[in-house]
Amino acid sequence: MKVALGCDHGGFALKETVLGVLRSLGHQVDDCGVMSADSVDYPEIAAAVCDRVVDGSCERGILICGTGIGMSMAANRNATIRAALCGETFGARMSREHNDANVLCLGARSTGPGLAEEITRVWLTSEFAGGRHLRRIKMFC
């Protein structure tokens, strides 16, 4: 799978951890930045990741900021993005199985690296259940 990955300055260290997980699982990564902990405007990074998911160059995206809240709000401004802020593995699995989330958002200040690794693995391996859930997702737009 090809995954677009992006973060702001607050998520830079955790992005490096997630990047390692993605590579260890054999996924291709389109790193949309940032490449340092220097301050940036997170909506620009969210847009870059979401653009790649929307245009099909990446199957999924992962966004990281301090809390994950700003990234999820910015990502969900796009009608075809279903971004889920996940702080534990159950929510990560449900965001895929019931909501077909195509972008995962993580909060670096609230989610440690070990938990972020678990959340990422669960989110990447969980499949959309379809059925009644598809009908509901179509109601989003």
N, C-alpha and C positions, 0 to 999 in steps of 0.2 A: 504494500500500500504506500502511496505517496502522501505525506502529511506536511501541511504548512505549519510552521511553528513561529510564534512571535511573542515578544514581551516588552514591557517598558522597563525603566531603570529599576523599579522595585522588584521585578520578577527575574532580573538577569541571572542571578545565581541559581535559582530553581530551573530556569530554562536550560542551563547547562546539564543539570541532572536529568531532565526530561529528554533532552537530546541524546544522552547516553542510553536511556531506556529504548528510545525509538531505534537507534542504531543496533542495539543488542538484539532486538526483535527482528532485525532485517528490513525495516521500513526505510524507504527513501525519504529524505527530509529536505524541504525547501525552507531554509532559515531566513525568515523575513526581518530578523533583527530583534532587538538591538544587539550590538556587539560589545557593549560596555555598560557600566552602571551610571553613565552620564544621563542627566535628565532629558526626557523626550515627551512628546505629546502622544499618549497611548491611543487616541482614536485613529491616528495615522497607521499605527501598527495593526490595529484591529482591521482596518479597511484593507490593508495589504494581504493579510491572511484570508479574510473573507472573499476578496476578489479571486483568489486562487481556487477556493472551494466552489464558488459560483461558476467560474469559467471552466471548471472540470480539470484544470491542470493538477489539482490535488483532490484526493477523495475526502479528506477530513482536515480539520485545523485544530490547533491547540494554542490558546492565548493565556498569558500569565502576567498579572500585575500584583501589586501589594495585597489587595483583598480579593481580586477576581471580579469584583462588582463592576468597576468601570469598564473593563474589557467586555464583560457579558452585555452590559447596556449598549456599548458601542457596536458590538457584533450583531445584536438582535435588531438593530435599526434596518438591516437588510432583510427584506421579506422572505428570501429563500434560505436564510441562515437560521438554524435552530441551535443556539448556543446555550450550554448548560453549565452553570457554576456548580462544581462538585467538590465537597469537602470530605467525602467518605465514599467507600466502594459501592454501597447499596445504591446511592443516588447516581453514581456513574453507570452502573448496570441498567438501572431503570431509565436513565436518560437515553440510552441506546435502544433498549427493548420496547419501551412504550412511546418514546418521543422521536426516535430516529435522529438524535442530536448529531449534527455534523461538525460542531465545534465544541471542544471542551475548554472550560475556563477554570483556572486554578489561582488561588490566592497564596502568594509566597510568604506572607506574614502570618497566615493562619494554618498553613499546611506544610509540615516538615517534609524533607526530601524522601524519607522512607514511605510515608503515606502517599505522597505525590506519585512515586513509582508504582505503587499498588493501584491507585486510582487510574493512572494512565494505562496500565496493563489490562485492567478490567474493562475500561472504556473501549480500548482498541479491539478486544476479543469478543465483546458482546454484540449480538446481532439483533436487528430490528424484528419484532414479532409480527408486524403487519396486521392484517385483519381489521378489527374494530379500531385499532390505533391509527391505521392509515386514514380511515374516514375522519377521525378527529384532527389529525394533522392537516388535512385538506381544508379544515374549517379555519385554520390560522390566517389564511389570505383572503 
